[in-house]
Amino acid sequence: MANVITREHAEKIVKKLKAVNESTPKSAHDTYVIYHNDMEIASFGVRRGSKKDNPHGHIPGELHIRPRQCLDLARCPLSREEWIKLLRERGLIPAEGNESTEEKTLKDSIDTDAGIADEADPNDNPR
């Protein structure tokens, strides 16, 4: 059981990844969301139970990493920046400075529409 993620590990990961608690008061779990560049990139739950050694085996999958890497987040060898780099390498978040295709298409569409609105139609001569 060397790769077991406990509540203590989960709490350390919350701090390291700067996760935001978005739990509801009556929820059985605390729900944490991780943002990068104002975009949600992951979320996970931490049980509120009193047993600190209860397994939280769901967290590695929700963070898109292996159990060993998850423990590395808790124990310090893996930083937030390195975790984000792993997600980029897997294509789960865009590289810095790169717009998604959808964002670029929307921006191009807006720019084109603005260009059309700014240009006068040569066939439209008011008399």
C-alpha positions in Angstrom: 0.0 0.0 0.0 2.9 2.3 -0.8 0.8 4.5 -3.2 -2.2 5.1 -1.0 -3.4 8.6 -1.0 -4.7 9.6 2.5 -6.7 12.7 3.6 -3.5 14.2 4.9 -2.0 13.8 1.4 -5.1 15.3 -0.1 -4.9 18.4 2.2 -1.3 19.0 1.2 -2.2 18.7 -2.5 -5.0 21.2 -2.0 -2.5 23.7 -0.7 0.2 23.0 -3.3 -2.2 23.2 -6.2 -3.9 26.3 -4.8 -7.3 24.6 -5.0 -10.4 26.5 -4.3 -13.0 25.0 -1.9 -16.3 25.0 -3.8 -18.2 22.7 -1.4 -21.7 23.0 -0.4 -22.4 22.9 3.4 -24.4 19.7 3.3 -22.0 17.8 1.1 -20.3 14.6 2.4 -17.1 15.8 0.8 -15.2 19.0 0.4 -14.9 19.7 -3.3 -11.8 21.5 -4.5 -11.3 23.1 -8.0 -8.0 24.0 -9.5 -7.8 26.9 -11.9 -5.0 27.9 -14.3 -5.3 31.1 -16.3 -8.9 31.5 -15.1 -9.8 28.1 -16.5 -10.9 25.1 -14.4 -8.4 22.3 -15.1 -9.3 19.8 -12.4 -11.4 19.1 -9.4 -11.5 16.5 -6.7 -13.3 15.6 -3.5 -11.8 15.1 0.0 -13.8 13.1 2.5 -14.7 14.9 5.7 -14.5 11.8 7.9 -12.4 11.7 11.0 -10.1 8.9 9.9 -6.9 10.5 8.4 -5.8 7.3 6.8 -8.9 6.7 4.8 -7.9 6.1 1.2 -8.6 8.8 -1.4 -7.7 6.6 -4.4 -9.9 8.7 -6.7 -7.6 11.8 -6.6 -4.9 10.7 -9.0 -7.4 10.1 -11.8 -9.2 13.4 -11.1 -5.8 15.1 -11.3 -4.9 13.2 -14.5 -1.8 11.7 -13.0 -0.5 8.4 -11.7 -0.8 7.5 -8.0 3.0 7.9 -7.6 2.9 11.4 -9.1 0.0 12.2 -6.8 2.1 11.3 -3.8 5.0 13.3 -5.2 2.6 16.3 -5.2 1.9 15.7 -1.5 5.5 15.0 -0.5 7.0 17.9 -2.5 9.1 16.4 -5.4 6.4 17.5 -7.9 5.5 21.2 -8.0 2.3 22.9 -9.2 4.2 24.1 -12.3 5.5 20.6 -13.1 2.0 19.2 -12.7 0.7 21.8 -15.1 3.5 20.9 -17.5 2.4 17.3 -17.4 -1.1 18.2 -18.2 0.1 20.3 -21.1 2.2 17.5 -22.5 -0.9 15.3 -22.4 -2.9 17.9 -24.3 -5.3 18.5 -21.4 -4.6 22.2 -21.2 -3.3 24.6 -23.9 0.3 25.8 -23.8 1.0 29.2 -22.4 0.2 31.9 -24.9 -1.6 29.5 -27.3 -5.3 30.2 -27.9 -7.5 27.2 -28.3 -8.9 26.7 -31.8 -12.3 27.7 -30.6 -11.1 30.9 -29.0 -9.1 31.8 -32.2 -12.0 31.1 -34.5 -14.3 33.2 -32.3 -11.7 36.1 -32.2 -11.2 35.8 -36.0 -15.0 35.9 -36.5 -15.3 39.0 -34.4 -12.4 40.7 -36.2 -13.9 39.9 -39.6 -17.3 41.2 -38.6 -15.8 44.4 -37.3 -13.8 44.8 -40.5 -17.0 44.4 -42.6 -18.8 46.9 -40.5 -16.0 49.4 -40.8 -15.7 49.3 -44.6 -18.2 51.2 -46.7 -19.9 49.3 -49.5 -18.8 51.0 -52.8 -22.2 50.1 -54.4 -24.1 51.8 -51.6 -24.2 55.4 -52.7 -26.8 57.5 -51.1 -28.5 59.9 -53.6 
